[in-house]
Amino acid sequence: MPELPEVETTRRGIDAVATGRVLQRMVVHDARMRWPIPSGLPDWVRGQRVKACRRRGKYLLLEFDRGTQLIHLGMSGSLRSVQTGEILRKHDHVEWHFEHLTLRLHDPRRFGAVLWHPAGNGPVEQHPLLQKLGIEPFDAAFDAEHLRKGFKGRQMAIKQALLAGDVVVGAGNIYASECLFRAKIHPATPAARLSLERCARLVEALRSTLKDALESGGSTLRDYVNATGEAGAYFTMHAAVYEQDGKPCKACTRPIKRIVQGQRATYYCPSCQKR
């Protein structure tokens, strides 16, 4: 699944080419996604100028005068710019046509979403899908105290608490394993047991992991491509534990282990990440 670095990389690419342009038309080839695309959406946005392309968690936010489109890439989706008239591929479900430029949403599994938040409903952050999201990891207010307070009383494993996204966003399945390794925290440790010192390590580890991923353009997993169709290089440059089970730890040479938590694979070093 595209995670925060992949979505942010896509956002930067889309922002560079679409912000300030007038949307000539939006074409929905298949409205059957995680939630059906509203039938009136192409008419609501036609002729409007894109004011900004922002991100909240894993949601891309295309801002227009009359409202904001929320775009989620689902499990395997991508949003990229193509030359107008380029032949459609299978699973290209939505197009945004600008002068000399087209954006296409490609989503083989159709777990993504394209939704609408009218300006009259208030700030887009009030949308039900965004209301309960945690703090952004690069927000100045994100610190050890914030984590400690958010995890208070939570007996669930720290890996699961990170995935929940209501304390801090950005640590999906891939980067949760990676940042916990950097912080030397066992993924099954109850979240409430984290000391302030370990919370501080986790804050730094999450930020550094996501920063490295952003600088390398995201991952190369699950056919992810950015807004220009290029794959990222995070795993060839930085991955320490994710999908490295059986291989020697880069820090201590002990074999990396794989466990399943909440039906999701978790990777860790049993020597560096003691419980």
PyMOL commands that set and color helices and strands:
alter all, ss='L'
color gray80, all
select helices_A, chain A and resi 4-18+41-45+119-121+124-126+144-151+158-164+173-183+191-193+196-215+221-223+234-237
alter helices_A, ss='H'
color red, helices_A
select strands_A, chain A and resi 25-28+52-56+59-64+67-72+78-82+92-98+101-106+113-118+257-261+264-268
alter strands_A, ss='S'
color yellow, strands_A
deselect
rebuild
show_as cartoon
